[in-house]
């Protein structure tokens, strides 16, 4: 259907479902209508706070349009034909500014260098991201941007970008220089004059009370920014289609994500990993929900992640991932691994970047994809339906192939199914045996750390997801989807590892040795003193609950 309007009119706004009292409207969506201009929007809805106009034919941003939209906090003007940003320099602060998918050039970005932007998206502007150092240049240009393409710009990244340009300039024959001088477009405006000359409203006033114009960026400020971004995300998007039922989300404790991440960093990192794999491999949503439930990560301190997965839009889910990735980046900058080894960290970062920019450039043939797939294969092997979906669901099949690095694995599994038809549980056990035996070497290889001996050791202070554990010779083992009973107190001392001060720090992915000399791997830490272990044994693996408080330490490993 051809659009009836080339610009914004009262009739257009009313036809989009807005009330007749347009002066009080706070959220407007004019996406995909083929409009060429929004110049007259301020005449009808001057109090709009969230404006979606993506997928139109808009070519420039008019100064007069935006100067009178003082309360504008979220502007999605992606996938248009924008070449000029003249009007946007009128703002002091933007919450979310999406300029992706336009025709911007580097010179045009100078106009908004002095604007504080919490979350800026610039990907899919060909003249920008065709530069192999695109992110470094944008970080260098925008000292007041918090997140770029939904990935946080940490204090560590800013320091590394500064060193990058100094290093390249001083030592390379063909130095990579900054796009513009540091003093270009500098506006020495006092705060008093700024309030008079530039657009601002209630969102800007709230922001300025918490974050002054002058600041020194460090990891503490990074953490405060993450928390504030998530807080303002919930408040500004609550009336948009991004949140299906805001009141229902609040009942499921969604507002406490940042607090829960600080309390349970390793559990949240595991949830982050599963969510990223879900999007990268397009896994069935119900399977992911069942996986989170089985490993007891469906709900943390009242926050129901399965509800988020089932009821929120993909766009909101990506913001959840963005927040969790931000915390991971800040932690890594401080040397806190929280169960994530370096190769897995890189895999999560690259996969998240690919998801946010919709570029599909994250190749499933790389080592990073193998790391992601291998790490989640074991918890998925706890679910019987997972085995049924191998060969039936494209996403599950791809996950299995990537994790095992075996392009013929699906054919082998189908042959196994044909040869064993009398007992499905036997089939599940055999399939699990094959998958885990092929994928475990990848985990051990990529998580290998310094000071590794031939024996297996449990390092209680290690932040690696596998601690300091490594095996030169992998055991032959089978796996079962059946769960054994919880280990009684008099049996829980089978684990022989404890710190000298009698306190145990055990993390998902750590390897431990049982009294019977079986090797076990921590699947999930359910409570402070309760862990779920997978014990490698013949003829099939045993999945047991153990009391962490009763572990005993063997100094010889």
Buried (B, 14 or more C-beta within 10 A) or exposed (E): EEEEBBEBBBEBBEEEEBEEEBEEBBBBBBBEBEBBBBBBBBEBBBBBBBBBBBBBEBBBBBBEBBBEBBBBBBBBBBBBEBBBBBBBBBBBBBBBBBBBBBBBEBEBBBBBBBBBBBBBBBBBBEBBBEBEBBBBBBBBBBBBBBBBBBBBBBBBBBEBBEEBBEEBEEEEEEEBEBBBEEEEBEEEBEEEEBBEEBBBBEBBEBBBEEBEEEEEBEBEBBBEBBBBBBBBBBBBBBBBEBBEEBEEBBEBBBBBBBEBBEEBBBBBBBBBBBBBBBBBBBBBEEBBBBBBBBBBBBBBEEBBBBBBBEBBEEEBBBBBBBBBBBBBBBBBBEEBBBBBBEBBBBBBBBBBBBBBBEEEEBEBEEBBBBBBBBBBBBBBBBBBBBBBBBBEBEBBBBBBBBBBBBEEBBEEBEEBBEEBEEEEEBBBBBBBBBBBBBBBBBBBBBBBBEEBEEEBBBBBEBBBBBBBBBBEEEEEBBBBBBEEEEBEEEEBBBBBBBBEEEEBBBBBBBBBBBEEEBBBBBBBBBEEBBBBBBBBBEEBBBBBBBBBBBBBBEEEB
